[in-house]
Amino acid sequence: MNADPSAQVLTSPAASAAVEDLGWRVVLGTLLAGVPVESLAQGVDVAGLAERACGAAADEHLRVDVRPERVELSVQTRAAAAHTDRDVELARAITAALIGAGYEFVAPSGHRPVQALEIAIDALDVAAIRPFWMAVLGYVDQPGADNGHGLIDPAGQGPSVWFQQMDEPRPQRNRIHFDVAVAHDDARRRVSAALDAGGRLVSDLSARAFWILADVEGNEVCVCTWQDRD
């Protein structure tokens, strides 16, 4: 698979500004949208409409997760692992097709907004442990990942894995944590909900890029957005 040489990689602020009003959100270098449906048949219809809107570009840009109550749409220039101006064009085409067919890009009450999960592993020697995790998970290299640190599920089902370089041993803190990447306009609500549920704020020094939270036993999770990264 080769990236379209004419496609221009967009910064996260530029991509977000281009698609936010359409109901899409930028999450981990991808354009995501959730479409509520009332049946699996409707979900399949949404998937078909999205595929036809993308045309020949569907295989290299579009991913669809179909459930009886919701369809998750993901658009990204996969070969580059980045969002491009071509992805914005496709998101607009998909939106027009679905709205024309009577579907909405608004998550109903009780349905969570779009998000993506990434597992972060802190390591002193990334090169030494990375092959183990690639083998045990059956993962492959993430296209475009800096320093070869990223791994992805080739089936597109499991969360991505990111290896974070440590400068010194840290035996008193967990070294594997979740990064929950959420829509930028949902982050503060998500952080507040976690704190209300008994969590504690470890650090917000890097907010809005990420907030570090922990449960009552000290297990950490980061709530992340694209903001303040570019």
Backbone as JSON, one array per atom type, in Angstrom:
{
  "sequence": "MNADPSAQVLTSPAASAAVEDLGWRVVLGTLLAGVPVESLAQGVDVAGLAERACGAAADEHLRVDVRPERVELSVQTRAAAAHTDRDVELARAITAALIGAGYEFVAPSGHRPVQALEIAIDALDVAAIRPFWMAVLGYVDQPGADNGHGLIDPAGQGPSVWFQQMDEPRPQRNRIHFDVAVAHDDARRRVSAALDAGGRLVSDLSARAFWILADVEGNEVCVCTWQDRD",
  "N": [[0.84, -1.19, 0.0], [0.63, 2.17, -0.88], [1.08, 5.56, 0.04], [-0.89, 8.3, -1.16], [0.85, 10.36, -3.24], [0.16, 12.97, -3.72], [-1.27, 13.8, -1.57], [-1.55, 15.91, 1.24], [-0.12, 16.02, 4.37], [-1.78, 16.95, 7.31], [-1.64, 19.21, 10.08], [-2.75, 18.53, 13.43], [-4.42, 20.63, 14.57], [-5.27, 21.89, 12.15], [-6.58, 19.8, 10.81], [-8.62, 19.22, 12.66], [-10.04, 21.65, 12.71], [-11.07, 21.57, 10.15], [-12.92, 19.49, 10.11], [-14.5, 19.43, 12.4], [-17.02, 20.77, 12.61], [-18.51, 19.11, 11.07], [-19.03, 16.96, 12.61], [-17.05, 15.15, 13.06], [-14.07, 14.0, 14.78], [-10.66, 14.56, 15.74], [-8.46, 12.09, 16.58], [-5.66, 10.52, 17.8], [-4.21, 10.91, 15.36], [-6.12, 10.32, 13.47], [-9.27, 10.65, 11.75], [-12.31, 10.49, 13.28], [-15.68, 9.33, 13.61], [-18.88, 8.8, 15.03], [-21.85, 7.06, 14.34], [-25.14, 6.82, 15.21], [-27.29, 3.99, 15.04], [-30.21, 1.9, 14.46], [-30.32, -0.77, 14.08], [-28.59, -3.77, 13.02], [-28.81, -4.03, 10.3], [-29.19, -1.38, 9.48], [-26.7, -0.45, 10.24], [-25.02, -1.8, 8.44], [-25.93, -0.59, 6.15], [-25.07, 2.04, 6.54], [-22.31, 1.59, 6.48], [-22.03, 0.78, 3.81], [-22.85, 3.1, 2.45], [-20.81, 4.85, 3.25], [-18.58, 3.59, 2.15], [-19.13, 3.74, -0.6], [-19.14, 6.5, -0.91], [-16.46, 7.06, -0.58], [-15.36, 5.76, -2.72], [-12.85, 4.62, -4.93], [-10.87, 5.15, -3.14], [-11.46, 4.01, -0.75], [-10.35, 1.59, 0.38], [-7.76, 2.29, 1.16], [-8.11, 4.27, 2.99], [-10.46, 4.2, 4.6], [-11.98, 2.79, 7.51], [-14.36, 0.71, 9.09], [-16.43, 0.04, 11.82], [-18.99, -1.96, 12.59], [-21.89, -2.14, 14.47], [-24.98, -3.21, 16.08], [-26.13, -0.97, 17.26], [-24.55, 1.2, 16.72], [-22.24, 2.78, 14.53], [-18.85, 3.01, 13.93], [-16.76, 5.2, 12.31], [-13.71, 5.53, 10.67], [-11.22, 7.49, 9.28], [-8.24, 7.75, 7.61], [-5.03, 8.34, 6.16], [-3.68, 5.52, 5.6], [-1.2, 4.35, 4.91], [0.6, 6.29, 5.59], [0.04, 6.68, 8.2], [-1.32, 8.97, 9.13], [-3.37, 11.96, 9.18], [-4.63, 13.53, 6.29], [-5.14, 16.06, 3.71], [-6.65, 14.75, 1.84], [-8.06, 12.91, 3.38], [-9.75, 14.63, 4.76], [-11.37, 15.5, 2.65], [-12.64, 13.08, 2.04], [-14.01, 12.59, 4.45], [-15.85, 14.67, 4.37], [-17.3, 13.92, 2.1], [-18.4, 11.47, 2.93], [-19.96, 12.36, 5.09], [-21.86, 13.99, 3.77], [-23.15, 12.06, 2.23], [-24.28, 10.37, 4.18], [-25.89, 12.09, 5.73], [-27.62, 12.88, 3.73], [-29.0, 10.52, 3.47], [-30.42, 10.45, 5.76], [-29.14, 9.93, 8.2], [-27.45, 10.7, 11.33], [-24.74, 12.5, 12.94], [-24.52, 12.56, 15.68], [-23.99, 11.53, 18.91], [-26.29, 9.7, 20.75], [-27.9, 10.1, 24.0], [-26.25, 8.38, 26.59], [-24.53, 7.0, 24.98], [-21.12, 6.72, 24.44], [-18.75, 9.26, 23.43], [-16.53, 9.36, 20.51], [-13.41, 7.6, 20.73], [-10.01, 6.45, 21.26], [-7.9, 3.77, 22.18], [-4.7, 3.37, 23.57], [-1.88, 1.49, 24.52], [0.68, 2.18, 26.7], [4.07, 1.53, 27.25], [6.61, 1.9, 29.45], [10.12, 1.94, 29.16], [13.54, 1.08, 29.74], [15.23, 0.03, 27.84], [14.17, 0.05, 24.93], [14.53, -1.27, 22.47], [15.21, -3.81, 23.29], [12.94, -4.94, 24.49], [10.84, -4.58, 22.73], [10.62, -6.5, 20.5], [9.58, -8.76, 21.86], [6.97, -7.95, 22.66], [5.86, -7.47, 20.17], [5.84, -10.05, 19.13], [4.32, -11.58, 21.02], [1.83, -10.36, 20.95], [1.21, -10.51, 18.29], [1.53, -8.34, 16.61], [2.41, -5.62, 14.32], [4.83, -3.37, 12.82], [4.14, 0.07, 13.34], [3.19, 2.24, 10.82], [5.13, 5.07, 10.05], [5.77, 5.67, 12.71], [7.67, 7.33, 15.21], [11.1, 6.61, 15.64], [10.61, 3.9, 15.47], [8.99, 3.03, 17.55], [6.29, 2.38, 17.77], [3.63, -0.07, 17.71], [1.1, -1.89, 15.97], [-2.1, -3.52, 15.71], [-2.49, -5.7, 13.09], [-4.97, -6.44, 12.19], [-6.52, -4.37, 12.91], [-8.05, -4.27, 15.23], [-7.25, -4.47, 17.99], [-5.86, -2.31, 20.63], [-3.33, 0.16, 19.91], [0.22, -0.02, 20.6], [2.61, 1.73, 22.45], [5.98, 2.56, 23.0], [7.67, 4.06, 25.52], [10.47, 5.97, 26.22], [12.46, 5.56, 29.07], [14.44, 7.36, 31.45], [15.63, 6.55, 33.77], [15.5, 3.88, 36.21], [12.27, 3.04, 37.58], [10.97, 1.86, 40.02], [8.86, 2.13, 41.83], [6.56, 2.86, 40.57], [3.9, 2.01, 38.34], [4.7, 0.64, 35.13], [3.39, 0.17, 32.84], [0.73, 1.58, 31.22], [-2.55, 2.84, 30.35], [-3.29, 4.91, 27.56], [-5.87, 6.94, 27.0], [-7.23, 8.25, 24.34], [-9.16, 10.95, 23.53], [-11.86, 12.93, 22.13], [-11.13, 16.38, 21.71], [-12.93, 18.16, 22.84], [-14.17, 16.67, 24.75], [-12.49, 15.98, 26.74], [-12.07, 17.3, 29.31], [-14.49, 16.76, 30.59], [-14.31, 13.98, 30.73], [-12.07, 13.65, 32.38], [-13.04, 14.86, 34.74], [-15.15, 13.13, 35.34], [-13.74, 10.79, 35.92], [-12.32, 11.57, 38.21], [-14.45, 12.09, 39.93], [-15.28, 9.54, 40.24], [-13.6, 8.44, 42.07], [-10.94, 8.59, 41.41], [-7.62, 10.14, 41.27], [-5.88, 13.17, 40.57], [-2.81, 13.04, 39.13], [-1.04, 14.59, 37.64], [-1.37, 17.63, 35.84], [0.29, 19.07, 34.3], [0.98, 18.83, 31.65], [-1.37, 19.18, 30.35], [-3.18, 20.59, 27.7], [-2.49, 18.35, 26.3], [-2.16, 15.92, 27.69], [-3.61, 14.51, 30.65], [-2.54, 13.12, 33.67], [-3.87, 10.57, 35.48], [-4.85, 8.59, 38.37], [-5.93, 5.53, 39.92], [-7.25, 4.55, 43.17], [-5.27, 2.88, 44.08], [-3.03, 3.66, 42.84], [-2.58, 3.0, 40.16], [-1.98, 4.1, 36.93], [-3.36, 6.23, 34.34], [-3.56, 7.96, 31.26], [-5.39, 10.67, 30.05], [-5.84, 11.79, 26.9], [-5.44, 14.28, 24.3], [-5.34, 15.79, 20.98], [-4.52, 18.37, 21.27], [-2.18, 21.03, 21.87], [0.1, 19.72, 21.02], [1.22, 19.84, 18.41]],
  "CA": [[0.0, 0.0, 0.0], [1.42, 3.39, -0.96], [0.33, 6.78, 0.28], [-1.09, 9.17, -2.3], [1.92, 11.37, -3.19], [-0.41, 14.32, -3.81], [-1.95, 14.12, -0.32], [-0.77, 16.74, 2.15], [-0.34, 15.74, 5.79], [-2.3, 18.12, 8.02], [-1.47, 19.27, 11.52], [-4.0, 18.22, 14.14], [-5.32, 21.79, 14.59], [-5.85, 22.12, 10.83], [-7.54, 18.72, 10.54], [-9.77, 19.4, 13.54], [-10.83, 22.8, 12.24], [-11.72, 21.24, 8.89], [-13.98, 18.47, 10.21], [-15.25, 19.47, 13.66], [-18.41, 21.16, 12.38], [-19.2, 18.01, 10.4], [-19.31, 15.91, 13.58], [-15.88, 14.29, 13.17], [-13.08, 14.43, 15.74], [-9.29, 14.09, 15.52], [-7.99, 11.25, 17.69], [-4.48, 9.73, 17.45], [-3.87, 11.03, 13.95], [-7.21, 9.74, 12.67], [-10.56, 11.31, 11.8], [-13.29, 9.53, 13.77], [-17.07, 9.76, 13.77], [-19.82, 7.76, 15.44], [-23.18, 7.24, 13.76], [-26.11, 5.94, 15.86], [-28.22, 3.25, 14.18], [-31.22, 1.17, 15.23], [-30.24, -2.2, 13.78], [-27.4, -4.17, 12.28], [-29.08, -3.74, 8.89], [-28.88, 0.04, 9.28], [-25.26, -0.32, 10.33], [-24.47, -2.24, 7.16], [-26.28, 0.45, 5.17], [-24.14, 3.15, 6.78], [-21.0, 1.17, 5.98], [-22.08, 0.81, 2.35], [-22.89, 4.49, 2.0], [-19.48, 5.42, 3.46], [-17.67, 2.99, 1.16], [-19.42, 4.3, -1.93], [-18.73, 7.91, -0.89], [-15.0, 7.1, -0.72], [-14.99, 5.23, -4.03], [-11.62, 3.83, -5.04], [-9.97, 5.47, -2.02], [-11.96, 3.41, 0.49], [-9.48, 0.57, 0.96], [-6.56, 2.89, 1.73], [-8.42, 5.35, 3.94], [-11.66, 4.01, 5.43], [-12.23, 1.62, 8.34], [-15.71, 0.79, 9.63], [-16.81, -0.93, 12.85], [-20.45, -1.99, 12.53], [-22.62, -2.77, 15.57], [-26.43, -2.99, 15.91], [-26.56, 0.32, 17.79], [-23.62, 2.28, 16.42], [-21.19, 2.54, 13.54], [-17.67, 3.86, 14.11], [-16.08, 5.47, 11.05], [-12.34, 6.0, 10.83], [-10.6, 7.88, 8.02], [-6.83, 8.11, 7.77], [-4.14, 7.86, 5.11], [-3.12, 4.42, 6.4], [0.21, 4.1, 4.6], [1.39, 7.31, 6.26], [-0.43, 6.75, 9.59], [-1.54, 10.39, 9.39], [-4.52, 12.54, 8.48], [-4.22, 14.39, 5.18], [-6.24, 16.8, 3.11], [-7.49, 13.77, 1.17], [-8.96, 12.37, 4.4], [-10.79, 15.64, 5.0], [-12.29, 15.41, 1.52], [-13.43, 11.86, 2.18], [-14.93, 12.79, 5.57], [-16.93, 15.53, 3.89], [-18.13, 13.14, 1.17], [-19.15, 10.51, 3.74], [-20.96, 13.11, 5.85], [-22.92, 14.4, 2.86], [-23.9, 10.87, 1.83], [-25.07, 9.85, 5.29], [-26.94, 13.06, 6.06], [-28.6, 12.77, 2.65], [-29.79, 9.31, 3.68], [-31.17, 10.58, 7.0], [-28.38, 9.57, 9.39], [-26.9, 11.82, 12.08], [-23.42, 12.33, 13.54], [-24.66, 12.99, 17.06], [-24.13, 10.39, 19.8], [-27.44, 9.86, 21.64], [-27.62, 10.0, 25.43], [-25.87, 7.04, 27.01], [-23.5, 6.49, 24.08], [-19.91, 7.49, 24.63], [-18.16, 9.89, 22.23], [-15.45, 8.59, 19.9], [-12.15, 7.57, 21.45], [-9.1, 5.38, 20.85], [-7.1, 3.3, 23.3], [-3.31, 3.04, 23.3], [-1.16, 0.99, 25.69], [2.02, 2.76, 26.77], [5.0, 0.75, 28.05], [7.85, 2.62, 29.74], [11.22, 0.99, 29.08], [14.91, 1.58, 29.7], [15.82, -0.45, 26.6], [13.03, -0.22, 24.06], [14.91, -2.25, 21.45], [15.3, -5.14, 23.9], [11.63, -5.51, 24.84], [9.87, -4.41, 21.65], [10.34, -7.74, 19.76], [8.73, -9.63, 22.67], [5.59, -7.51, 22.59], [5.41, -7.68, 18.8], [5.59, -11.48, 18.94], [3.26, -12.12, 21.87], [0.56, -9.78, 20.53], [0.98, -10.7, 16.86], [1.43, -7.0, 16.05], [3.37, -5.24, 13.29], [5.31, -1.99, 12.94], [3.21, 1.15, 13.02], [3.76, 3.12, 9.79], [5.4, 6.46, 10.41], [6.03, 5.9, 14.14], [9.01, 7.85, 15.49], [12.08, 5.7, 16.22], [10.13, 2.54, 15.45], [8.45, 2.68, 18.86], [4.88, 2.01, 17.74], [3.13, -1.33, 17.16], [-0.35, -1.89, 15.75], [-2.77, -4.77, 15.37], [-2.72, -5.68, 11.65], [-6.4, -6.6, 11.94], [-7.19, -3.13, 13.25], [-9.02, -4.47, 16.31], [-6.69, -4.18, 19.31], [-5.25, -0.99, 20.82], [-1.93, 0.28, 19.53], [1.18, -0.07, 21.71], [3.65, 2.75, 22.31], [7.08, 2.38, 23.94], [8.14, 5.37, 25.98], [11.82, 5.85, 26.75], [12.72, 5.99, 30.45], [15.81, 7.82, 31.69], [16.16, 5.86, 34.94], [14.53, 2.91, 36.74], [11.17, 3.62, 38.35], [10.35, 0.65, 40.6], [7.7, 2.39, 42.67], [5.4, 3.24, 39.75], [3.62, 1.06, 37.26], [5.4, 1.01, 33.9], [2.46, -0.03, 31.73], [-0.5, 2.32, 31.5], [-3.4, 3.14, 29.21], [-3.54, 6.26, 27.06], [-7.2, 7.03, 26.42], [-7.28, 9.44, 23.49], [-10.56, 11.35, 23.38], [-12.09, 14.18, 21.42], [-10.61, 17.5, 22.51], [-14.0, 18.81, 23.58], [-14.7, 15.73, 25.74], [-11.43, 15.61, 27.68], [-12.28, 17.78, 30.68], [-15.61, 16.0, 31.15], [-13.83, 12.64, 31.04], [-11.21, 13.77, 33.57], [-13.9, 15.13, 35.9], [-15.88, 11.9, 35.65], [-12.8, 9.86, 36.55], [-12.05, 12.07, 39.56], [-15.67, 11.89, 40.7], [-15.41, 8.1, 40.47], [-12.63, 8.01, 43.06], [-9.57, 8.76, 40.95], [-6.92, 11.35, 41.7], [-5.07, 13.82, 39.55], [-1.37, 12.93, 39.39], [-0.41, 15.79, 37.06], [-1.98, 18.27, 34.68], [1.3, 19.98, 33.77], [1.03, 18.71, 30.2], [-2.69, 19.41, 29.77], [-4.25, 19.74, 27.25], [-1.99, 17.18, 25.59], [-2.62, 14.79, 28.49], [-3.74, 14.56, 32.1], [-2.2, 11.85, 34.3], [-4.77, 10.23, 36.58], [-4.58, 7.3, 38.98], [-6.96, 5.01, 40.8], [-6.88, 4.67, 44.59], [-4.09, 2.07, 44.35], [-1.9, 4.26, 42.15], [-2.48, 2.6, 38.76], [-2.11, 5.34, 36.18], [-3.93, 6.32, 32.99], [-3.51, 9.31, 30.72], [-6.45, 11.12, 29.15], [-5.04, 12.52, 25.91], [-6.05, 14.89, 23.12], [-4.35, 16.28, 20.02], [-4.2, 19.76, 21.52], [-0.88, 21.42, 22.45], [1.14, 18.76, 20.61], [1.89, 20.31, 17.19]],
  "C": [[0.88, 1.24, 0.0], [0.54, 4.6, -0.72], [0.22, 7.59, -1.0], [-0.05, 10.28, -2.26], [1.39, 12.79, -3.25], [-1.09, 14.74, -2.51], [-1.02, 14.89, 0.6], [-1.12, 16.41, 3.59], [-0.75, 17.03, 6.49], [-1.91, 18.06, 9.49], [-2.8, 18.93, 12.18], [-4.93, 19.43, 14.25], [-6.01, 22.03, 13.25], [-6.89, 21.06, 10.5], [-8.79, 18.88, 11.38], [-10.66, 20.54, 13.07], [-11.62, 22.46, 10.98], [-12.91, 20.31, 9.05], [-14.86, 18.58, 11.45], [-16.72, 19.8, 13.45], [-19.21, 20.07, 11.67], [-19.57, 16.89, 11.38], [-18.17, 14.93, 13.75], [-14.92, 14.87, 14.21], [-11.72, 13.83, 15.38], [-8.83, 13.35, 16.76], [-6.84, 10.39, 17.19], [-4.2, 9.74, 15.94], [-4.9, 10.49, 12.99], [-8.45, 10.61, 12.79], [-11.61, 10.26, 12.17], [-14.68, 10.15, 13.86], [-17.91, 8.56, 14.18], [-21.2, 8.07, 14.9], [-24.16, 6.3, 14.46], [-27.03, 5.28, 14.85], [-29.15, 2.45, 15.07], [-31.18, -0.32, 14.98], [-28.94, -2.5, 13.06], [-27.58, -3.88, 10.79], [-28.79, -2.28, 8.58], [-27.37, 0.26, 9.33], [-24.57, -0.71, 9.03], [-24.76, -1.21, 6.08], [-25.34, 1.65, 5.31], [-22.76, 2.81, 6.23], [-20.96, 1.23, 4.46], [-22.09, 2.22, 1.79], [-21.5, 5.14, 2.13], [-18.5, 4.88, 2.42], [-17.89, 3.59, -0.21], [-19.02, 5.78, -2.01], [-17.22, 8.05, -1.09], [-14.54, 6.58, -2.08], [-13.72, 4.4, -3.97], [-10.67, 4.07, -3.89], [-10.35, 4.74, -0.74], [-10.95, 2.47, 1.13], [-8.26, 1.18, 1.66], [-6.83, 3.93, 2.8], [-9.49, 5.0, 4.96], [-11.6, 2.71, 6.22], [-13.6, 1.8, 8.99], [-15.93, -0.33, 10.65], [-18.34, -0.88, 12.97], [-21.02, -2.76, 13.71], [-24.11, -2.47, 15.41], [-26.91, -1.62, 16.38], [-25.69, 1.49, 17.37], [-22.63, 1.83, 15.35], [-20.06, 3.53, 13.81], [-16.96, 3.97, 12.76], [-14.71, 6.05, 11.34], [-11.76, 6.28, 9.46], [-9.19, 8.37, 8.29], [-6.08, 7.63, 6.53], [-3.27, 6.79, 5.75], [-1.63, 4.23, 6.15], [1.13, 5.1, 5.3], [1.08, 7.41, 7.75], [-0.65, 8.21, 10.0], [-2.81, 10.84, 8.69], [-4.01, 13.56, 7.47], [-5.42, 15.16, 4.65], [-7.18, 15.87, 2.34], [-8.48, 13.15, 2.15], [-10.09, 13.35, 4.72], [-11.82, 15.61, 3.88], [-13.21, 14.2, 1.65], [-14.43, 11.99, 3.34], [-16.11, 13.65, 5.15], [-17.87, 14.76, 2.97], [-18.98, 12.13, 1.93], [-20.28, 11.2, 4.49], [-22.13, 13.49, 4.96], [-23.79, 13.2, 2.47], [-24.8, 10.38, 2.96], [-26.19, 10.8, 5.7], [-28.03, 13.02, 4.99], [-29.5, 11.57, 2.8], [-30.54, 9.33, 5.01], [-30.44, 10.2, 8.26], [-27.76, 10.82, 10.03], [-25.54, 11.47, 12.67], [-23.44, 12.78, 15.0], [-24.86, 11.75, 17.92], [-25.32, 10.6, 20.73], [-27.02, 9.7, 23.1], [-27.31, 8.56, 25.79], [-24.83, 6.4, 26.12], [-22.25, 7.35, 24.24], [-19.47, 8.14, 23.33], [-17.05, 8.99, 21.67], [-14.2, 8.65, 20.77], [-11.28, 6.47, 20.86], [-8.22, 5.04, 22.04], [-5.7, 2.92, 22.83], [-2.68, 2.55, 24.6], [0.26, 1.52, 25.64], [2.88, 1.94, 27.71], [6.29, 1.55, 28.21], [9.01, 1.63, 29.79], [12.56, 1.71, 29.1], [15.6, 1.21, 28.4], [14.69, -0.88, 25.68], [13.35, -1.33, 23.06], [14.93, -3.66, 22.0], [13.94, -5.77, 24.15], [10.63, -5.47, 23.69], [9.59, -5.7, 20.86], [9.43, -8.71, 20.51], [7.26, -9.25, 22.52], [5.03, -7.66, 21.17], [5.02, -9.14, 18.59], [4.38, -11.96, 19.74], [1.88, -11.58, 21.5], [0.22, -10.07, 19.07], [0.83, -9.38, 16.13], [2.51, -6.76, 15.0], [3.8, -3.79, 13.54], [4.22, -1.0, 12.58], [3.83, 2.05, 11.97], [3.97, 4.53, 10.34], [5.72, 6.71, 11.86], [7.47, 6.34, 14.35], [9.87, 6.76, 16.13], [11.61, 4.25, 16.26], [9.51, 2.09, 16.76], [7.04, 2.12, 18.8], [4.62, 0.64, 17.14], [1.63, -1.23, 17.01], [-0.83, -3.3, 15.46], [-3.04, -4.75, 13.87], [-4.18, -5.87, 11.27], [-7.19, -5.35, 12.28], [-8.18, -3.24, 14.38], [-8.48, -4.07, 17.68], [-6.1, -2.79, 19.41], [-3.81, -0.99, 20.34], [-1.06, 0.25, 20.78], [2.28, 0.94, 21.42], [4.7, 2.53, 23.39], [7.68, 3.74, 24.26], [9.48, 5.22, 26.67], [11.92, 6.39, 28.17], [14.18, 6.42, 30.58], [16.46, 7.09, 32.86], [15.1, 4.88, 35.44], [13.47, 3.61, 37.59], [10.39, 2.49, 39.02], [9.08, 0.91, 41.39], [6.47, 2.86, 41.89], [5.17, 2.19, 38.69], [4.24, 1.56, 35.96], [4.6, 0.66, 32.66], [1.17, 0.71, 32.09], [-1.29, 2.52, 30.21], [-3.31, 4.62, 28.86], [-4.91, 6.24, 26.41], [-7.28, 8.34, 25.65], [-8.73, 9.76, 23.18], [-10.66, 12.61, 22.53], [-11.71, 15.35, 22.31], [-11.7, 18.16, 23.35], [-14.69, 17.88, 24.59], [-13.72, 15.48, 26.87], [-11.72, 16.05, 29.12], [-13.45, 17.07, 31.35], [-15.15, 14.61, 31.56], [-12.94, 12.66, 32.29], [-12.06, 13.98, 34.82], [-14.67, 13.88, 36.32], [-14.99, 10.89, 36.36], [-12.48, 10.28, 37.99], [-13.26, 11.87, 40.46], [-15.87, 10.41, 41.07], [-14.34, 7.55, 41.42], [-11.19, 8.13, 42.63], [-8.92, 10.0, 41.53], [-6.09, 11.88, 40.55], [-3.61, 13.73, 39.96], [-0.66, 14.17, 38.86], [-1.26, 16.31, 35.91], [-1.01, 19.26, 34.04], [1.36, 19.95, 32.25], [-0.35, 18.85, 29.55], [-2.6, 20.65, 28.87], [-3.79, 18.53, 26.44], [-2.38, 15.91, 26.35], [-2.67, 15.16, 29.96], [-3.36, 13.19, 32.62], [-3.11, 11.64, 35.5], [-4.35, 8.88, 37.17], [-5.78, 6.86, 39.8], [-6.45, 5.04, 42.23], [-5.66, 3.83, 44.94], [-2.87, 2.55, 43.56], [-1.69, 3.83, 40.72], [-2.85, 3.77, 37.87], [-2.75, 5.17, 34.8], [-3.81, 7.76, 32.55], [-4.74, 9.56, 29.84], [-5.81, 12.11, 28.19], [-5.92, 13.16, 24.84], [-4.94, 15.32, 22.17], [-3.85, 17.67, 20.38], [-2.84, 19.94, 22.21], [0.22, 20.39, 22.14], [1.9, 19.26, 19.39], [2.67, 21.57, 17.46]]
}
